[in-house]
Amino acid sequence: MRKLFFAIIILTLGAAAVAKTSRSNKSSVARNITIFNAVLKELQTNYVDTIDADALVQTAIDAMLNRIDPYTEYYPYENREDLTAISTGQYGGIGAYIQRRPAGTIVSEPVYGSPAQQAGIRHGDVIIEVDGVDVTRFKESDKVSRLLRGQAGTDVKVKVRRPYVEDSILTFDITRRTINMNPMPYYGVDSAGVGYIRLTTFNEKSAELVKDALVDMKRNPDLRGVVLDLRGNGGGILEGAVQIVGLFVPKGTEVVRHSGFEGKNLKIYKTAHQPVDTEIPLVVMVDGGTASSSEITAGALQDLDRAVVVGSRSFGKGLVQTSRPLPYDGLLKVTMAHYYIPSGRLIQAIDYSRRNPDGSPMHIPDSLTKVWKTKHGRDVRDGGGITPDVAVSDTSINRLIYNVVADNWAFDYANRFRARNESLPAASEWIMPDSIFTAFKAFIDPTRFKYDKACEQGIDYLRKAAEAEGYMNDSVKAQIELLAGMLKHDLDHDLDFNKANLVRILDTEISERYYDEGDRVMRALRYDMELDTARAVVLDRDRYNALLRPSK
């Protein structure tokens, strides 16, 4: 059985290597495959302890692919549904996002309306058993995920430990369903006539949902413009981007083309249907989490001078993947081309063919990027993502805010809040009282809450600099210590200073435990200063038009 497994792997490696034969020496590829095969056989025959062949070879494949780029991935048969779920937006399971944390594998979010949520699974539940299998010994959450997934209509028994309750061990009998991942949790038109569409991913449903939302919003006679929010949208299928751009530009417009090694795999994508609206003011929102198909959408609409882009620079992924079948029903998701948006620019930010001394891939410096022209002659640059026409910097993140989120203080507090409060008023009516912020401050244990204190770090640097440069004397030391006393951090003060951002975070966490996706997005918009900027661009037609004209 193990020999059969190794034979499969050699075929897999061979399939990956054959693609390189046009740019590598064929004898070198064959020689290395022979060496790899010999090493595996020697380990199988002579190694002192039992070898986990699956884990060993998966590690070897992962290491090989990681030298190429992070998007080229091997999916063995048992994992291939993960790739299918990304493209189709659906899978069979209970509908719960899980993560591995020090406490174990926890439910980070049960999807609203899913079998998990309807059965009573909550945020923060620590999964102990799945169908009698002890999962506390698993170090990776994907093993737990595979146990939870299965054919729609089948049953699964899940045992959890729930924090902040007395009877903490709970068991749930759950019937799996087909889980449909909703790529568009919210759209609507506000009182000023600005339409808003939130798109979180690009799957087979995305374009049709955006079209339906746009058609519905256009029925509103007060509609003055549309904001398409692609912040945090990591992309998905390329065709979805082409179809969404096609809603706003004439039929037959080129949106993107991709080309592989030495011009192979050249393909040009043009819009195939009549647009919904080519004139309405359109703003696309992006940030550092906007990638791949999202960047094609934003970049194409920018290059065609059809939309104003607002936010911060996008991720910069200009690579196209396709899936290739492998022996024994495996799949290889392989990068097969670069894509180029209408101006002709490639927005890839990282050159994976070049490495830093530490082995990490090299970022393309701004000094090496080139200027391209939009349809009407505006300057845009390649290499490094989509640069917004209107930049909005996010000043809400500092070390304290980072640690509140990264160390799960807000997440854990919201779990305790949910354990003590069975329900809340309707999402449109509930206003988070100040008492929640006060209780959150009391919830944080100062002895366990760690964050970098910029002022204190600055004082330490000043001390060292004064000593190194010979300025440290009794007088200078006294002044530095006086300044250190004045700037000494106080956690209570720091939490109060960041109250506005902490209230936003707490509102989001608590809302996730009571409201559906649409209501949660609606509540989050109350705190969204970047959206305020986008709305202002839509409503100021003179500014909007000026932004789409080339500077003189």
N, C-alpha and C positions, 0 to 999 in steps of 0.2 A: 504493500500500500504506500509506504514511504517512497519507494523507488518510482512508483507511478506519479506521486506528487512532485518529485524532483523533475521528472520528465516533463510534466506540465509546465513547471517554472522555466525550464530551459526553452520550451516552445514560446512562452511568454516573452522571455528576454530576447529570444531570436526575433520575434515579431517587432519588438521595440527597436532592435538593432538594425533590422533590414532597412528601415526608413532612413538610416544614417549612411547607408552604403554609398550613396552618391556623393557624400562629402567626407567619408572616412575610408581608410584602406580596408578592403573586404577581408584580407587575410588577418588584419589586426582584430577585426570584430570576431572572426571565427576562432582565432587563438584565445581571446579573452573568454569567450563562451566555454571553450574547452577547459580552460583553467578553472572557471567558476564551477563547472560541473564536477571537476576532479576534487575541488575543495569540499563541496557538498558530500561527495561520496566518502571521502576520508573522515569527515565529521560523523557521518552516519555509521561508519564501520568502527571507528577507533576512539571516538571521544569518550571520556571517562564516565560521564553522567548521561542521563536521558535527555534527548534534545527535543524541544518543541518545534517541530519542523515548520508548522504554519507561521508561528511568530518569527522564527529565524529568517525565513525566506521573505516574509512580508517586510521585515526590517531592511533586508537587502534591496528589495524593489523600491521601497520608500526612499532609501538613501540615494539610489541611482536617479530616481525621478526628481529628488530635491536639488540635484546638481543642475537641473534644467530650468524649471520654474515651478512655482507653487501650484499651478493650475493643471499640470499634467499629472494625472492620478490613475492608479490601477484599482479597479473594483472587482474583487473576486465574486463568484456567483452569489454568495450569501449577502453581499453588500450592494449588489447592482441596483436594487430598488431605491437606494439613496439617491442615485443619479436620476432615476426615473421620476422620483418625487420632486426634484428640483425643476425639471422641465414641464411636467404635467400639473404640478401644484396639488397633487393628491397622493395619499398613501393609505394603507390599511393599518389601523391602530386605535389607540385610546385618545389621542389628541393632547399630548402634554410635552412641553419642552423640559428637558432635564439637563442638569449640570453636575459635574463632579466637584465637590468641595470638601474641606477637611472633615465635616460631619458625615460625609458619605455622598451618595448620589441623591440629589434633592430635585424636587419639582420646582423649577424656576418659574413656570407659568402653565397652568392648565388652559388650553384654548377655550375661550368662552363658547358655551353651547356644545362642547365636545362630550363624548361619553365620560371622560375623566372628570370634567367639571360637573356634569350632571349627577355623577355618582357620589360626589362629595370630596374629591381630591382637591387640595388647596396648595397655594404657594408655600414653599418651605417644607412641605412634607418630605421626610427622609425615607426613601424606598428601602425596605428591609428584605422582602421576598417577592418574587414573581413566579406564580404557579409552583410554589414550594421550593424554588431555587433561592438559596441564600446569596443575595447580591452584595452584601456588605464587604465581601472579600474581593470584589471586582475593583480594580484601580482605574478603569476606564468606563465612562458612561455609555459608550456606544454598544458595549456588551449588554447593558441593561436595556438600551433602546431596542435591540434586536429581539429581546424577550417580550417586550411590550407590543411590538408590531406583529401583525398577522392578518389573515384573511378576514374581511368584513363578515360579521355574523358569528365569529368564534368568540368564546369566553376566555377571560383571563382573571386570575385572582391576584390582587396586589395588596401586600401588607406594608403599612407605613408607620413611622413614628412621627407624631405631630408635636411641634414645639408649642409651649405656652398653654397647654391644656393638661388636665389631671389624668384622664384616661388616654394616654398618648399613643398606645398601640391600637391601630385601627386596620380593619380588613375590608376590602372592597371587591365585589364581584362585578366585573365590567364586561359588557359585550362590545367588541371592537366594531368600528364602522369605517367607511371610507371617509377620510379626513380631507376636506378641501381647504387648502390654504388660500385665504382671501387676499389677493394682491392690492386691493383698493378698499381699505377699511372705512373711508369717509369721503364724501363730496358734498358741497352745498354752496349756496349763494348768501353772502352776508347782507346786512341792511344797507351797505353802501353800493351794492351791486357788483361786488367782486366775487367771482366764482373760485372755488378752491377744490383741487383734486389731490388727494394724498395717495401716492403709489409706492408700495413698499418692495415690490419685486417684479420681474418680468417672466411670467410663465405663459402658458397657452391661453389663459383667460384675460390677461392684462389689457390687451389692445381693445377687445370687445367691450370690456367694462368701462374703459376710459371713453370710448365712443358713446356708449349709452349715457354716461354721466354728462358728457358735453352736449349731446342732443337734448337731454332733459333740462339742463341749465339754460339752454338757448330759448326754451319756452318762456323763461322769465323775462318780461319786457324791460326790467330794470338792469339786466346784465350789462356791465360796462367792460368787463375783461376777465381773464382767467389766469389763475396761478396754478401751475403744475409743480407739485412739491416732490422732488426726487432725492431729498436729503436722506442719507443712510440707506439708499437703495443700491444694493450691491450688484444689480443687474440680473441676467438670466438669458433667455433665448434672444438671439439677435433679431429674428423676424418680428418680434413684438415691438422693438424700437422702430423698425421701418414702418410698421403699420401705424404706430402712434404719431410719428412725424407726418405720415400721410393724411392725418386728420386735419392738418393745418396748412399744407402746401399743395400745389396743383398735382394732378395725376401725372405720373411719368417723371417726377423729380428724383434725381439721384440722391440717395441718403448716405450710403456708405459703400465702399468696395474693400475687398480683402485680397491680399496676395501673399503667397507663401514663398518658400525658398526658391530663388532664381525665377520668380514670376509664376510658379506653379500655384494651383488652386485659386486662380484669379476668378473673382465673381463680383458682379456689380448688382447692387440692390436698389431698385427704384420703386416708388410708390405705385400701387396697382389699382387703387380705387379713387373715386371722386372724394375730395375733402369735405369736411363738415363746415369749416369756416377758415378762409384764408386772410381775413381782415381784422378780426377781433384782437385787441391787445392781449399779448400772451407773455407771461413771465414764468421762467423755469428756475426753481430753487435747487441749488446744489451745495454740497459740503465735502469734507474729506472722506465720507463714507459713500459718496456717489461714484459708482464704478461700472465699467463694462457697458452693457446695453443702456444704462442710464446716461452714461457719458456720450454714447452715440446719439441718443435723443437730444440731450442738451446741446452738444457740440454741433449737430446738424442744424438744429433750429437757430443756433447762433451764426453759423457759417452762411445760412440762407437769409440772414437778417429778418427772420420771422419771429424771433422772441428775444427779450432781454433776459440775460442770465444774472441772477442775484444770489449772493451767499459767499462762500469761501471756496478756494481752489479744490477741484475734485481729485479723486484718487490717482488717476492716470494709468488706466489699464487699456492698452491698445492691442490686445492679443485675442485671437479667436480660437475656440476649442471645438473639436468634434469628437464623437465617441466612435471607437473602432472595436469590432468584436474580436475576442481572443478565444483560444481553445478552452473547452469545458465551461462555456457560457460566462467567461469573464469579460470585462469591458476595460478599455483603455481610453480615458478622456485625455486627448493629446492636443497641444497647441499646434495648429497647422498653418496659421497665417497672422499677419498684422492687418489691422483695419485702418482705413483712411476715410475721414469725413469730407464733406463736399469741397472745402477749400483746398484739399489735398494733404492736409497735415495728419501726422501720426502723433497721438497724445500719450504714447507709452512713457512712463516716468522712470522706469527702472530697466537697465540693460543687463539682462540675466546672463549674457555671454561674457561679461566682464566682471571680475571679482576684486573686492578690496583685500588688503593683506590679511584681514581676519576671516576671509572666506565669504563674507556677505556680498550680495550683488550690488553693483554701483548704480547710484541715482544719476540721472542725466542733469548736469548743472545748468542753471538758467543761462549761463554764458554761452552754452553750446546749442541753445534752441534757436529756431529760425522764425522769421515773420512770414505769415501767409495773409491772403486777402479774403475777406468775406465777399458775398455776391455783390454788395454795393461799395466795396473798397475799404472796409474797416480793417485795421491791423489785428491779427490774432496770432498766437504763438503755438508752436508744437511742443512736444516733449514735456510732460509734467502736468497732464490733466487739462481740464477746462478752467480757464481763468475767468471769473465773473465780470460782467460789464459794470455791475455795482457790487463792490466788495462790502461785506458785513462781517466784522470780526466778532467772534464769540468771546466775550470777556467774562463769562460766567464761570469758567473753569479755573480753579486754583488748587493748591495742594490740599486744602481742607475739603473742598467739594469733591476732589478726586477720591480721597480716602473715605469719605462718607459713602460713596457709591461702591468703590472697589472692595472695601472691607464689609460691605453688606449691612451697614448700620441702618440705612433707610429701609432696605428690604426686610430686615429682621423686625424693625419697629412696626412696619405695616402688617407683618404676620401676627404680632402680638395684638395690634389694634383689631385685626379681623377676628381673632379668638375671643375678644371681649365685646365686639359689636356685630350683631347678627345681620343688620341691614343699615342702609343709608337712604336718605331721600333721593328722588330722581336726580339724574346727573345734571339736568338743567337748573335744578333748584338748590342743590347742596353747595354751601359755601364753607370751606374749611375754616373752623374757628381757631383763634390764636391759642386756645388751650392745647391743641395738638402739637404746635411748635414747642410750647413750654414742656409738654410731656416728653417730646422727642429729646430735648436738651437733657432732661433728667434721666432718660434712657441710656444716654451715652456714658460709658464708664471712663473717666479721665485717665485711669491707670492703664487702660487697654487701647485707648484711642491714640494712634500715632499719625503725625503728619509733619512735613517739613515746615519749619517756621522761618520764613524768608528774612525777617528782621534779625532774628537771633543768629542766623547763618551769616548775615551781613556784618554783624558785630564781631563774630569769630574771625571773619576774613580781615576786618579792620585791625584787630589785635595782631594777627599774624603778619600783615603787611607792615604795620608800625614797627614791629620787632625786626623784621627782615631788612627794613630800610634804615634802621637806627634811630627812629623817632620815639621809641618807647622810653619815657621817663616817668617820674612820679606824677607830674602834672598831666601829661597826656593820658596816663593810665587812669587817673582819677576821672578825667572827662569821659573816657570811653566807658568806664563803669557806671558813671551817671547816666550816660545815654543808654547803656544796656538796661538799667533799671527802668527807664522811661518807656523802653520799647519791649519789655518782657511780655511774652505772649500770655494771654489769659483765655482759656478755652471758651468760657461763657461769653466773653467779649467777641471772640472770633466767630462764634455761632450766630450771635446777634448781628454782627456786621454782614454776614452772608445770609441773613434771614430770607430775603426775596428769592434767592436761588434755592435755598433749602425748602422753602414752602412749595416751590414748583416741583421739586423732586418728590417731596412727601405726597403732594396731591396726585402725582402720576402713579406712585407705588400703591397708594390706598385705592385709587380709582380702578386699578387693574384687578382688585379683589372683589369688586362689586358691579362694574359696568361692562357693557360689550365694547368691541373695538371702536365703533363709530362714536359712542359717547365719550370714550377716553380720548380720542383725537380731538373732539370738540372741546373738551375741558383743557387739553394741553395748549390749544390755540390761544387761550386767554393770556398765557405767559410768553407768547412767541414774539419777541422783538424783531427777529429776522423777517417774519411774516409781515409785520407792520411796515417794514421797508419795502417789501414786494408789493404790498397793497398800495402804498403811496406811489410807486412807479406806475401801476395800472391806472390809478385815478388821475394822474397828471399827464394828460395826453401830449402836451408840448414836450415835457421831459422824456417821455417814452419815445416819441419820434426822434428827438435829438440824439438819444442814445444809440439809435439804429442808423444814424448818418455818420459817414466818415469824418474825422476831425480834419479841419483845414490847416 
